[in-house]
Amino acid sequence: MQPSRRAPARWLAVTALVLAAAGCTPESVTEQGQAIYNLYSLFLYIAAVVFVVVSGLVIWSVIRYRRRNDELPTQTHGNNRLELIWTAIPTVIVLVLFVFTIQAQNKVLDSPGEADVNVTATAFQWSWRFTYEGTGAEVVGGPETIPELVVPVGQRVRVKLVSVDVVHSFYVPQTLFKRQAIPGVTNEFDLTFERTGLFHGQCTQFCGLQHTDMVFRVRVVTQGEYQSWLAETTRRGAARQPGT
Amino acid sequence: MATTELPRPALPEAHHEEPGGIVDYLTTVDHKKIGILYIFTAFGIFLAGGVLALVVRWELAQPGLQAMGENTYNQVFTMHGTLMIFLFAAQVSTGLANYLIPLQIGAADVAFPRANAMSYWLYLFGSLIVFSSFFVAGGPAAVAWTAYPPLSTEYFQGTGMDLWIIGLSVVGIAGILGAVNLVTTIFRMRMPGMTMFRLPLFCWGVLVNQLLILFAFPPLTVAFVLLFMERNFGARFFDVAAGGNQVLYQHVFWFFGHPEVYIIILPIFGIISEVIPVFSRKPLFGYRAMVFAFFGIAALSFGVWAHHMFTTGVVYLPYFSIMSLLIAVPTGIKVFNWIGTMWRGSITFSTAMLMALGFILVFVNGGITGVMIASPPIDFAVNDTYFIVSHFHYIMVGGLLFGMFAGFYFWFPKFTGKLLSERLGRWQFWLFLVGFNLTFFPQYLVGLDGMPRRIADYQIERWTSANLASTVGAFLTGVSVLLFLWNFVVSMRRGAPAGDDPWEGNSLEWVTTSPPPHHNFHELPEVHSERPAFDRRHPPSFPGEGADTDPERDPDRG
């Protein structure tokens, strides 16, 4: 056993992996998600430093102080000053992190005034219905169809989230945001997409047999495209369901 | 050597000789045998849960459904979580505690030997009830181990769910009974001189862990009873249409669920705090701070449950966030004090010590990501993704298993009189360390990229490499567990004789024979510090070494 040779290699590998994680958060495509991304990055850098320092200390001490002879080392029972220091430093760190948390949270959950687009997202086993308030436009998914939530870029979209059966969760990875759809609870949140594109979405709260298949997409389009899509969808909806 | 007369414990009658046969184990009220029964049962369940984990990994290695349908997959991961969390994780420590607590406090048995036996048999039969759900029509529950209604009530038919509820309720009651016994034992059965502040840290870990059980298991059992009534008797506690409340279940469940994490990990902290001083040949650094940290963690653990519910949109975020963040402080104290113990020590790399070091590294990793998800906005992003799966497996698999194996390698000689093979142990350690990190580190990455947990399949190609790595790692971890089993079999047959005190231990179990006699001790040394076995090897020659001269820690307790 030669820990002195193997341990540093392990340390380096682990550190490299921790740092690699930094590159793996998706950049957010919403204004609100950007605040989460920034907060996550802050946490990650502090976490990486803490991890490197702590594991460095562990590995240093086991290499430096491995048993060399039968002499009994000095029997120290503690050191109040040191212990106070390593109580105080983590306390300060988490309090600072808490302040940044609150700031970010206020940005994420802020929903000032009226939104530009109001959509009710209804979760059910095992798909989604998106109803555009005040327009009659509706998109419904099913076993064979993946529903698409179409929204305009740069505008504030307010999602009203409800469930008609069990608990689900609305999650679009690239918004860095999710919210549970709970029977009896109406959850509201705002998403302001900053660029156009097609984004994957999925239920993340286990909801029964076909939970895996409960996916949807978000298509972010320009304002003009959105208006024509809305008109078309409203017209088709009215034509398909006369009188209902 | 001065000896102290033992307090007369309420010794159960009869069989002072040790027949050791099956009948003996079926009827025993000896805490050591009950401890062994607990450990074997929990380890058997761990193996079953581990096989289910490998089934999950097998299915997820590639996109597409290869090995099974969605229903089977849902049952497999539900039962994996159920077996591991409810039937293995807390119970294996209870087994070690059963065996070791009376030895460490210098008692002949636990306070309530019969209740102790009953608690084990309830645990076994509760577990068997849960297992029986594999054999009923419709199979076992497929609702995730959290069993949120209305999925677990109105939407999941089948007897499997009812057996799940009944079995786990029985196990919950067993846990409460066991906790009453162990708490009483630690408070009332200590030998003269063994003051609270001379208890080995493992005893403190178990004491606080069992106190947590006393507060956390009753709400859980209540939640299960309510579920059962809602399923079978038309009660509608969680049904919105009847004025019930789904979120109420989440609150009650997590009021148990978060302390459960500490219920699982505190005895492990205790094990680590025993192993590191012995193999560093130094006393534990900051003993009292370590004890207070236990209580700090325990107190905070009851104020953080709703961080599992940040994404419900109906909890007050700042309170649960700050409480969750603050848990890092007492936990950090523990880690730094372990480092302080090793600092300027004389460290031997036995397998037990390697496992303890592995524990610190992976636990710090899991703890740090725990701080991240204590922040609600970050949790909005990663909740219910593989990031969370990885986080808690770093705590549960990394933390719990490294700590458990540290304990096994450390105390196996005491249990059997034989040493486990150190050579196999080192192989197991390195294989486990590599396999474990290969399994779970990629899950952080794929979780950040948005892969949800509890899905049987994924269509997104770029998630494949991480999942494949994870699967390979899981099977390596499986091999390392097989190595342990092999080590166990080989060492039971022809392990090197251990003697009474192979590691130069600190606490009282090392002064008795290996294995200990039925009544635990033929003689006991006087206790003047938290390291009576150390004091016996190194009689204090001058103040400040060995026996504690701090007047606060005077042996004359009330």
Interface residues (C-beta under 8 A of the other chain):
Chain A: M1 P3 R10 V14 L17 V18 A20 A21 C24 T25 P26 G33 A35 I36 L39 Y40 F43 L44 A47 V50 F51 V54 S55 L57 V58 S61 V62 Y65 R66 R67 R68 N69 E71 L72 P73 T74 Q75 T76 H77 G78 N79 L82 E83 W86 T87 P90 T91 I93 V94 L95 L97 F98 T101 I102 A104 Q105 V108 Q125 D165 V166 V167 S169 Y171 P173 Q174 L176 F177 K178 R179 Q180 I182 P183 G184 V185 N187 F189 H200 Q202 C203 T204 Q205 F206 C207 G208 L209 Q210 H211 T212 D213 V215
Chain B: E70 N71 Y73 N74 A142 V143 A144 Y148 P150 L151 Y155 F156 V240 N245 Q246 V247 S280 R281 K282 P283 F285 G286 Y287 R288 A289 T311 T312 G313 V314 L317 P318 S321 I322 L325 L326 A328 V329 G332 I333 V335 F336 N337 I339 G340 M342 W343 R344 G345 S346 I347 T348 F349 L357 I360 L361 V364 N365 I368 T369 V371 M372 S375 P376 P377 I378 F380 A381 N383 D384 T385 R426 L433 N437 F441 Y444 L445 L448 D449 G450 P452 R453 R454 I455 A456 D457 Q459 I460 H538 G544 E545 G546
